[in-house]
Every structure is written in C-alpha cells, then in structure tokens.
Amino acid sequence: MEAKANGSREEENRRPVIDRPTNPMVTPLLTDQYQFTMAYAYWKAGKHNEHAVFDLYFRKNPFGGEYTVFAGLEECIRFIANFKVTEEEIGFIKTSLPDTCEDGFYDYLKGIDCSNVEVYAVSEGSVVFPKVPLLRVEGPIAVVQLLETQFVNLINYASLVATNAARHRFVAGKSKLLLEFGLRRAQGPDGGISASKYCYLGGFDATSNVAAGKLFGIPLRGTHSHAFVSSFMSPDEIIDKSLQSCDHSSICEDFVSLVQTWISKMKRSHLLHGIFVETNQSELAAFTSYALAFPNSFLALVDTYDVMRTGIPNFCAVALALNDLGYKAVGIRLDSGDLAYLSCEVRKFFRTIEEEFGVLGFGKMSITASNDLNEETLDALNKQGHEVDAYGIGTYLVTCYAQAALGCVFKLVEINNQPRIKLSEDVSKVSIPCKKRCYRLYGKEGYPLVDIMTGENEPPPKVSERILCRHPFNESKRAYVVPQRVEELLKCFWPGSQDKVREELPPLEEIRDRCIKQLEQMRPDHMRRLNPTPYKVSVSAKLYEFIHFLWLNEAPVGELQ
C-alpha cells in the first residue's frame, strides 16, 4: 500500500505545474448538462474508461476569408492541468441529475483527473484551415467528453477574434500602429479580457484594457476623453502653471502664458493667416492642463468642438510651448468626421507649422483615428488616401461584428482503436475518421502549398518525394505535390502520465511573433480581402480510400419500392 502511495506521489511530481485558467469560471461545471448525463450513461454501461480519440476542428474560415489564426490553446492546457471536480461541484451535479443515479458515479467523479488524457495540438498562433484538427484529445471517453465544451468555448472566440485582428492588421499595413479600444463594448468582462489578449496575438500593438496589461504584459495606450476637454471652462482654472524643462535645467513659471504667446504668434503668421480667428478657451485649458500632467507623452483628442478651427490650433500652441522646454508632443486623435480628409488637412497644418517656425519633426507628428472603425473603413481610407498613423479600433473588432462564431466542433474519430465516422446529408459535416497525423507541405518559393492528413501509422511525407494529395470527399479533386519542406502540425502539449516529450507553453510575445511570421509566409492570393484563393486541405490516398470504405460501410442502404 505504501509503495503504491509513493508511486502515486512520484507520478504527481512528474506532472508539470501549470497555472490555473485566467478566468476562474473555467471549471468542470462550465459545460453542457449533457456531458454529465453522458458521463453517467458511460459509467452505468461500464464504458467510461474505454479509450477514445476526439478531433477539435472547424469547417469554414471566418469573415469570407481563406485562413484562420489558432488561439486559446494555453487556456485549454491550463484547464486540464488543474482539472478536478470538487466536493461542492459534485454536490451541485447531484441535484441536477435524476435521483435514480447511483452514488457510485459521484465517487467516480471525485477521483477523476486528466492524468490519462493526452492532447496533441497545432502550435498556438499558427495559421490553420478547415477540417485539419486543431486539437486531438485522447483518453477515457467519459473524462474527454467532460473537457469538450470548455475546449470548444476557449478556442472558438479566441481564434475568431485573433483572426479578426489579423485581418485588420493586413488591411492597415505593417507600418501602422493598431490599438485595441474595445473593452467597454465587449461581451462582458471575460469578452473584454480575451479580446485584448487575442487581438494582441493577432497583430495589434497595444490595448486600452489595464487588466489585460497586468495579466498578459500587453502595452497600454490611452490619453483622455471628450469629458476631460469639456470639464474645463477657461485657463484661469489651472492652479499650478509651472513646468520644468525636459533636461531639468530650468523652470517655466507660467506655462499657460507661454501657450497663449504661441497662440498669438500663430495668429500673426502669414502662412496661417485666415485659418483660424479665435480658438475655444476651455479646450485650450484642457490641453494645457494635460500637457502639464504629461509633458513627455502629450497626445490630445481634438474633435470636441471643431477639429480645424480650434482643436488643431490649440494642440499646436501647446505642442510648440512644450517644444520650447525641450519636450516633443506625440500627436492627436480624431474621433469623428471625415477621417481621410481631416487627417490630410491636419498633416498640412503640421507641416506648415514646421516650415513657419522651424520646428524639426513637427510635420511628422502622429495622427490617430478612432470612431467605430472596421476592416471596410480601413480599406476605404487606403483607397481615398489619408495621413493616419495609428488606429484605435473597438466595437467591430472585439465583438467580431462581421461573424458571430467560428463554429468549432469536437468529434469522436476512434474508440478502442476502432475508427468512427459521423455521416450527414451535408457532406461538409461528414467527419474524417481515425487517429491522424497532419502535415504542411511547402513549395519552392517558401509558401505553404497544402495541408495533408494521413493515418497515424502511414509513413510521413518526405521532402522532394512526389505525394498524391486528395480532397477528402470530392473524387475529382486531387493533385501531386513535391514538397521542399514538410512540417508536422500536431505536437504533444499534454502527455498526461505518459513519459513523452511535452511542448512547453510559450509566452504571449512568442505566440504573437509566430502568428505574424506565419501570416507573412502565406501566398498573397490566399490573403486578399476579396475573392481569396482557397487553401487546399487534403488527405493521403490511403486515408481517402479508408474514409469512403467506412462511409459505405456505415451508411444505410435505401430501398426503392
């Protein structure tokens, strides 16, 4: 007995210590009721420990595109690493099931964990495609079923919003700064936290979400709102008017007066003559006050009253005053109006100031645009011509307004080493049976050509060897491929108690880098917004034959009378 206990402790010590899920609501109870009814039925039938293999995959790329970014894996591994049904949870499960359920089942639930479960997955941040398993989960069937809903939940939204972020990055271009501003419009607190994390993974540069910054180390951005501007009435409200120079060599005792001096200079300028007559003094007070608080990072929201008549002149006066003290203003944010036109006018104004007053770099100050931006808006701005350097994007990004869900599914493909298939009159819903290995084949130019699935025991594709790739269901769609590089996609991220090499969970920055690099590797025609070329997903000739053998074997034969 003691030896057994020691062995159990040694096995526990071998298991990796992994943090709990970010959201404490991710527990064994975050599932559908039928998972527990099935678990009881498996247990009652004596099937609960039968070895099962499930694939988690999706059937169609989102947003009318031809690629998806895989996200959510780390949270899945965190969940199973800490999987345990507590006494309190079992007490609730007992109240949710019929009184006829035997107590032995609840004793069984007390003892289960994921030590007999294995998870193979595509690396998080990878570009993925329909039908190819994102996860292969194998273990006792009752336990694996109790993981299904959480896995699908954790991957569906994460992958959808990461893909949405990647699409926005693609349209905006590499040089633009992308800021996620979606917390207040997200679907609840977890929607906001998840969106910030996975938008960053998908290529955004920063978030306004302070909690996400703390949890994940994402850079934070944010300045002030319209309320800050309209809360001021006049510069007389500013009590402490002093500002130390950037190099600490001197102090300007009255920064407010210095700003007013620059307003006067701008009004007298022949280059700026007629552009403005009088600026809004409450706005000028707000900008001045904000600059006093943040002289090293002054960025102002300029559309509270009128962008060109008052917002930009007031901003420039404060920025020029800061420049006198050795500081460099960051720029402005536009939150309304014709963003293409206004950004061009603002840039012209900045360049005029640089020319008139000899302030080097003034014409290149950052222009940030916000105001319900989406993929289509960014595309339209590109076509119209604009001078925007950064985008603050919220509602359409984090809510995935263009598509509600990715549609991941979790299907049984093998039980007790026997392949299983799920049939449907809709061919796209027919599952691909058996435990599989998945590969990505690359061509001469370095682009991925095709993903191919094979049976587990088939020899892997070899570089420079001609391989027949077949569409899983369409007999006429097939092609030979001679790969120049072969990448196996599924890696072991959770070996349970098995003595297997386990992939480490990389930090978010590394996952983000993988996403960006993989997107850059894709062929341009797969990436375009309109009518992208479908990426090919195939099976080996041997697996193709087996799918159709099993299909015919399982499908009932009709009878005409």
C-alpha positions, 0 to 999 in steps of 0.5 A: 500500500505504501509503495503504491502511495509513493508511486502515486506521489512520484507520478504527481511530481512528474506532472508539470505545474501549470497555472490555473485558467485566467478566468476562474469560471473555467471549471468542470461545471462550465459545460453542457448538462449533457456531458454529465448525463453522458458521463453517467450513461458511460459509467452505468454501461461500464464504458467510461474508461474505454479509450477514445480519440476526439478531433477539435476542428472547424469547417469554414474560415471566418469573415469570407476569408481563406485562413484562420489564426489558432488561439486559446490553446494555453487556456485549454492546457491550463484547464486540464492541468488543474482539472478536478471536480470538487466536493461542492461541484459534485454536490451541485451535479447531484441535484441536477441529475435524476435521483435514480443515479447511483452514488457510485458515479459521484465517487467516480467523479471525485477521483477523476483527473486528466492524468490519462488524457493526452492532447496533441495540438497545432502550435498556438498562433499558427495559421490553420484551415478547415477540417485539419484538427486543431486539437486531438484529445485522447483518453477515457471517453467519459473524462474527454467528453467532460473537457469538450465544451470548455475546449470548444468555448476557449478556442472558438472566440479566441481564434475568431477574434485573433483572426479578426485582428489579423485581418485588420492588421493586413488591411492597415499595413505593417507600418501602422500602429493598431490599438485595441479600444474595445473593452467597454463594448465587449461581451462582458468582462471575460469578452473584454479580457480575451479580446485584448489578449487575442487581438494582441496575438493577432497583430495589434500593438497595444490595448486600452484594457489595464487588466489585460496589461497586468495579466498578459504584459500587453502595452497600454495606450490611452490619453483622455476623453471628450469629458476631460476637454469639456470639464474645463471652462477657461485657463484661469482654472489651472492652479499650478502653471509651472513646468520644468524643462525636459533636461531639468535645467530650468523652470517655466513659471507660467506655462499657460502664458507661454501657450497663449504667446504661441497662440498669438504668434500663430495668429500673426503668421502669414502662412496661417493667416485666415485659418483660424480667428479665435480658438475655444478657451476651455479646450485650450485649458484642457490641453494645457492642463494635460500637457502639464500632467504629461509633458513627455507623452502629450497626445490630445483628442481634438474633435470636441468642438471643431477639429480645424478651427480650434482643436488643431490650433490649440494642440499646436500652441501647446505642442510648440510651448512644450517644444520650447522646454525641450519636450516633443508632443506625440500627436492627436486623435480624431474621433469623428468626421471625415477621417481621410480628409481631416487627417490630410488637412491636419498633416498640412497644418503640421507641416506648415507649422514646421516650415513657419517656425522651424520646428524639426519633426513637427510635420511628422507628428502622429495622427490617430483615428478612432470612431467605430472603425472596421476592416471596410473603413480601413480599406476605404481610407487606403483607397481615398488616401489619408495621413493616419498613423495609428488606429484605435479600433473597438466595437467591430473588432472585439465583438467580431461584428462581421461573424458571430462564431467560428463554429468549432466542433469536437468529434469522436474519430476512434474508440478502442482503436476502432475508427468512427465516422459521423455521416450527414446529408451535408457532406461538409459535416461528414467527419474524417475518421481515425487517429491522424497525423497532419502535415504542411507541405511547402513549395519552392518559393517558401509558401505553404502549398497544402495541408495533408492528413494521413493515418497515424501509422502511414509513413510521413511525407518526405521532402522532394518525394512526389505525394498524391494529395486528395480532397477528402470527399470530392473524387475529382479533386486531387493533385501531386505535390513535391514538397521542399519542406514538410512540417508536422502540425500536431505536437504533444502539449499534454502527455498526461502520465505518459513519459513523452516529450511535452511542448512547453507553453510559450509566452504571449510575445512568442505566440504573437511573433509566430502568428505574424511570421506565419501570416507573412509566409502565406501566398498573397492570393490566399490573403486578399480581402476579396475573392481569396484563393482557397487553401487546399486541405487534403488527405493521403490516398490511403486515408481517402480510400479508408474514409469512403470504405467506412462511409459505405460501410456505415451508411444505410442502404435505401430501398426503392419500392 
